[in-house]
Amino acid sequence: MVTNDVVARAHPGRGTAPATQIPAQPAGAVAKTRPSLSARLEDACLAACMAAMAAITFANVLARYFTDASFAFTEEYTVVLLTIMSLLGAAAAVRGNRHIRMSFFADRLPERWRTRLEAAVMLSVAVVFLLLAVYGTRASYNEYRYEEVSPGLGQPAWIYSMWVPLISLLIAVRAVGRALRVRRCNAE
């Protein structure tokens, strides 16, 4: 695992120490540091998306059970909410340094090289999501310009697709911030 124990030691409450140094916490343990406003907002949006998806699906199940008809058009909302939820989950993973990683080789590097590798990985994550933001913006603008509508509800398609570039930009900002914190702590 590419860890950032330099960040954890230099700035308690920031970063994540290696898994071998963190004692196992019982399920439901509360963190000692209070998350930032933006982190709480992201988490609230994640919860709202999940609640909306559950409500839509539950209403659809009830409608099918009692009337033998379905709200097929609600699938559009569910797909958009799932996309938003996935991207917000990626932002939360980058924010908390809990993103998926392959650590076999990185764990065998000296600490200085591990932090450099993590900074490089975070910068590459930022580049990928900046590209997604740029191309997603172009796609959303084209949907707006050509007045494309969704197939089920006939709503403007750009309303659904505009969330991809916005949240991709958030992920890129989170990744750059993490890379800068790693570099700063590596210099100390």
C-alpha positions as CSV (number, residue, x, y, z in Angstrom):
1,M,0.0,0.0,0.0
2,V,1.4,3.4,-0.9
3,T,1.0,5.1,2.5
4,N,1.8,8.6,3.8
5,D,3.1,8.1,7.2
6,V,5.1,11.3,6.8
7,V,1.9,13.2,6.5
8,A,0.4,11.4,9.5
9,R,3.3,12.2,11.7
10,A,3.9,15.8,10.6
11,H,0.2,16.7,10.7
12,P,-1.9,14.5,13.1
13,G,-5.4,14.0,11.8
14,R,-4.3,14.3,8.1
15,G,-3.4,11.5,5.8
16,T,-3.5,7.9,6.7
17,A,-0.8,5.9,8.5
18,P,0.1,2.5,7.2
19,A,-2.4,-0.2,8.0
20,T,0.1,-2.0,10.2
21,Q,0.4,1.0,12.5
22,I,-3.3,1.6,13.0
23,P,-4.9,-0.5,15.7
24,A,-8.1,-2.2,14.7
25,Q,-11.1,-0.1,15.7
26,P,-14.5,-1.6,16.5
27,A,-17.2,-1.2,14.0
28,G,-18.9,2.2,14.5
29,A,-15.9,3.8,16.1
30,V,-16.0,7.6,15.8
31,A,-13.1,9.5,14.4
32,K,-11.5,12.1,16.6
33,T,-11.2,14.8,14.0
34,R,-14.2,16.6,12.7
35,P,-14.5,16.4,8.9
36,S,-14.4,19.7,6.9
37,L,-17.6,21.3,5.6
38,S,-16.9,20.2,2.0
39,A,-16.4,16.6,3.3
40,R,-19.7,16.7,5.2
41,L,-21.4,18.2,2.1
42,E,-20.0,15.4,-0.1
43,D,-21.2,12.8,2.4
44,A,-24.6,14.3,2.6
45,C,-24.9,14.3,-1.2
46,L,-23.9,10.6,-1.2
47,A,-26.6,9.8,1.4
48,A,-29.2,11.8,-0.5
49,C,-28.4,10.0,-3.7
50,M,-28.7,6.6,-2.0
51,A,-31.9,7.6,-0.3
52,A,-33.4,8.9,-3.5
53,M,-32.4,5.7,-5.4
54,A,-33.9,3.5,-2.6
55,A,-37.2,5.6,-2.7
56,I,-37.5,5.4,-6.5
57,T,-36.8,1.6,-6.5
58,F,-39.3,1.0,-3.6
59,A,-42.0,3.1,-5.3
60,N,-41.4,1.1,-8.5
61,V,-41.7,-2.2,-6.6
62,L,-44.9,-1.2,-4.9
63,A,-46.4,0.0,-8.2
64,R,-45.6,-3.3,-9.9
65,Y,-46.9,-5.3,-7.0
66,F,-50.2,-3.5,-6.6
67,T,-51.0,-2.4,-10.2
68,D,-49.0,-4.6,-12.5
69,A,-47.5,-1.5,-14.0
70,S,-44.0,0.0,-13.5
71,F,-42.5,3.4,-13.5
72,A,-40.0,2.6,-16.2
73,F,-39.2,6.2,-16.8
74,T,-37.7,6.4,-13.3
75,E,-34.7,4.4,-14.5
76,E,-33.2,7.6,-15.9
77,Y,-33.1,9.1,-12.5
78,T,-31.6,6.0,-11.0
79,V,-28.8,5.8,-13.6
80,V,-28.0,9.5,-13.1
81,L,-28.0,9.1,-9.3
82,L,-25.8,6.1,-9.5
83,T,-23.3,8.0,-11.7
84,I,-23.3,10.9,-9.3
85,M,-22.9,8.6,-6.3
86,S,-20.0,6.7,-7.9
87,L,-18.1,9.9,-8.6
88,L,-18.8,11.4,-5.2
89,G,-17.5,8.1,-3.7
90,A,-14.4,8.4,-5.8
91,A,-13.9,12.0,-4.4
92,A,-14.4,10.7,-0.9
93,A,-11.8,8.0,-1.5
94,V,-9.2,10.4,-2.8
95,R,-10.0,12.8,0.1
96,G,-9.5,10.1,2.7
97,N,-6.6,8.4,0.9
98,R,-8.7,5.2,0.7
99,H,-8.6,4.8,-3.1
100,I,-7.8,1.4,-4.7
101,R,-4.1,0.8,-5.1
102,M,-1.6,-2.0,-5.9
103,S,1.0,-1.9,-3.3
104,F,3.2,-4.9,-3.7
105,F,6.2,-2.9,-5.1
106,A,5.5,0.4,-3.4
107,D,5.6,-1.2,0.0
108,R,9.1,-2.3,-0.7
109,L,10.4,1.2,-1.5
110,P,12.1,3.4,1.1
111,E,9.8,5.9,2.7
112,R,11.0,8.9,0.7
113,W,10.3,7.1,-2.6
114,R,6.9,5.9,-1.4
115,T,5.8,9.5,-0.7
116,R,7.2,10.6,-4.1
117,L,5.3,7.7,-5.7
118,E,2.1,8.7,-3.9
119,A,2.5,12.3,-5.1
120,A,3.0,11.1,-8.7
121,V,-0.1,8.8,-8.5
122,M,-2.2,11.7,-7.1
123,L,-1.1,14.0,-9.9
124,S,-1.9,11.3,-12.5
125,V,-5.4,10.9,-10.9
126,A,-5.8,14.7,-11.2
127,V,-4.8,14.6,-14.9
128,V,-7.2,11.8,-15.7
129,F,-10.1,13.5,-14.0
130,L,-9.2,16.9,-15.5
131,L,-9.4,15.2,-18.9
132,L,-12.8,13.7,-18.0
133,A,-14.0,17.2,-16.8
134,V,-12.9,18.8,-20.1
135,Y,-14.4,16.1,-22.4
136,G,-17.5,15.9,-20.2
137,T,-18.0,19.6,-20.4
138,R,-17.8,19.4,-24.2
139,A,-20.3,16.6,-24.3
140,S,-22.7,18.4,-22.0
141,Y,-22.4,21.6,-24.0
142,N,-23.1,19.7,-27.2
143,E,-26.2,18.2,-25.7
144,Y,-27.3,21.7,-24.7
145,R,-26.4,23.2,-28.1
146,Y,-28.2,20.5,-30.1
147,E,-31.1,20.4,-27.6
148,E,-30.9,16.7,-27.0
149,V,-33.5,15.2,-24.7
150,S,-33.6,12.1,-22.6
151,P,-35.4,9.1,-24.1
152,G,-37.7,8.3,-21.2
153,L,-38.8,11.7,-19.8
154,G,-37.9,14.1,-22.7
155,Q,-35.9,16.3,-20.4
156,P,-32.8,18.1,-21.6
157,A,-30.0,15.6,-21.6
158,W,-27.4,18.1,-20.4
159,I,-29.1,18.3,-17.0
160,Y,-28.1,14.7,-16.5
161,S,-24.6,14.8,-18.0
162,M,-23.4,18.1,-16.4
163,W,-22.6,16.3,-13.1
164,V,-19.8,14.2,-14.6
165,P,-17.5,17.2,-15.4
166,L,-18.4,19.0,-12.2
167,I,-17.6,16.1,-9.8
168,S,-14.6,15.1,-12.0
169,L,-13.2,18.6,-11.3
170,L,-13.8,18.1,-7.6
171,I,-11.9,14.8,-7.7
172,A,-9.0,16.5,-9.6
173,V,-8.8,19.3,-7.0
174,R,-8.8,16.7,-4.2
175,A,-6.0,14.8,-5.8
176,V,-3.9,17.9,-6.4
177,G,-4.4,18.9,-2.8
178,R,-3.3,15.5,-1.6
179,A,-0.2,15.5,-3.8
180,L,0.7,19.0,-2.5
181,R,0.3,17.8,1.1
182,V,2.5,14.7,0.4
183,R,5.2,16.8,-1.3
184,R,5.2,19.4,1.5
185,C,5.5,16.7,4.2
186,N,8.2,15.0,2.2
187,A,10.2,18.2,2.1
188,E,10.0,18.6,5.9
